[in-house]
Amino acid sequence: MLTPIILLVLMTAPYLISRVLKAVMQREVDLPGAGAIGLTLLFILTGIGHFTETEAMAQMLPSWVPRRTAIIYLTGVLEFAIAAGFFFRKTRPMTGWIAAMILVLFFPANVYAAIHHVPMGGHVWGPVYLLIRGPLQLIILAWVYWFTIRTPQVADC
């Protein structure tokens, strides 16, 4: 159950470090960019999971889904592409919308895995895992919106 904590730390650390540097150095820092870099790290980690835990992730999909392993590999590549999109300022808004859609579209796999106690991450806990995964998903979605989709205000920087 360490994974949600690792994801939150990866996602928030660049932003929190940038806030500290801004306060200590009394210099302007690209805080929205730092938040986006956190998302880059998060999506790199989850993308890696698609290649290192392929079979376990394939079990998160119902058996009637064809070519589950290929889908896991393709979605891993998609997560790497999203990570790359967050890295560049010009592509962040579009990438944010894509990431938000992916987060929403992938969530049913987490529900399926929790209901069927798939031995991947916390899913083995069953539906109670969704009490952690659901809020985590909302936090990630909010982070995506705040740092990549919405138009930052001058006071935010």
N, C-alpha and C positions, 0 to 999 in steps of 0.2 A: 504494500500500500504506500510505498515510498514514491512511486511514480508521480502522483498528483503534486506532491511537494516539490519534486525536482522540476516539474513543468512550470510551476508557479515561480520558483526561484530563477530559472532560466529566463522566463518571460519578463520578470520585473527587475532583475539585477541591473541591466544596463541603464534603465531609467533611474533607479534609486542611486546608482553610482554617479550618474550625470547630475542629479539634484544636489548631491553632496559636493561634487566638484564645482558646480555653479555657486553654491553658497561659500565655499572655502576660497575659491579663486576670484570671486566677484567678476566673473566673465559670463558672457552669453553662451548658452549651450543649447544645442538642438534637442530639446526634450522630446518632441514628437518623433524625431529620428531615433532617439535612444529607445523609446517605446517600441518602435517598429523593429529595431535591431533585436530586441527581446523576442518579438514574434518570429524573426528569422531563426534565432536559436531554437525556439520551441518547435518550429516546423522542420528544422534539420533533424532534431532528435526524434520526432515522431516519424519522419521519413526513413531514418535509419532503422527504426523498429520494423518497418514494412519489409526490410531485407534481412534482418537478423532474427525476427520472430514470425516469419512468413506463414508457416503451417499453423501456429497458434492463432494468428490473425485470420487465416482462412476459415478456421472453425467458428469465428465470430459471425460468419455469414450462414444463412440457412442452407441446408444441403441441396435444395432445389436451385440455388444460384449456380449457373454454369461457370466453369473456368475460374473458380474462386482464387486459386493461386495467382493466375495472371492478373486478376483484378487487384489483388494486394500489391503486386509489383507496380502496376500502373498507377495506383493511388499513392504509392511511395514516391514515384517519379513526380506526380502532381504536387505532392507536399514539398519536394525539393524545388520545383518551379515556383511555388508560392513563396518559399523562403527567399529565393533569388529576387522575386518581385518586390518583397518588402525591403530589400537592401537598397533599392534605387528610389529616390524621392519621386520621380516622375511616374513611376508605376505603382506606387503605394495605394492610391485610391482604388484603382481597378483591382489590384491584388487583394485589397481589403474586402471588396464585394465578393470576389471569388472565394476567399478564405471563409467568409461568413456563410456563404452557400454550402461549402464543403462541410463545415462544422455542423450545420443543420442536417445536411443529407447523410452524414456518417453516423449521427447520433442513434438512429434506429438499430444499427449494428451493435452498439453498446447495450441497448435495451435487450435485444435478442440474446446477446452473450450473457448478460446478467440473469435473465429469466432461465436460461439453460445451463447456468453455472459453468460456462466455458472456462477452462483453466488458463486464462490469459489475464495477467494483471490482477486487479481486484474483482473481476467478473466471477471468479469462483465463489465469492461471498454471496452471490445471487442478487436478487432485487435490491437488497439493502445497499449494495455498491452504488446504485443509482442516486442514493442520498449524497454521495460524494461526487460522483461523475456529473450529475445534472448541474449542481452549482458551479463546478469547475468549468463546465462547458459555457455557462452563462458569463462567468468571469472572463474567459478567453474571448467570447464574442464581444463583450463590453470593451475589452482592451483593443481588439481589432477595430471596433467602431471609433473609439476615442483617439487612437493614434494613427489611423490610416484613412478612414472614410470621411469623418467630419472635417470641416474646414477649421483649422486651429485659429483661435483668437489671439490677438497680440499679447494679452495677459498670460496666455498659456506658455509662452516661450521664454 
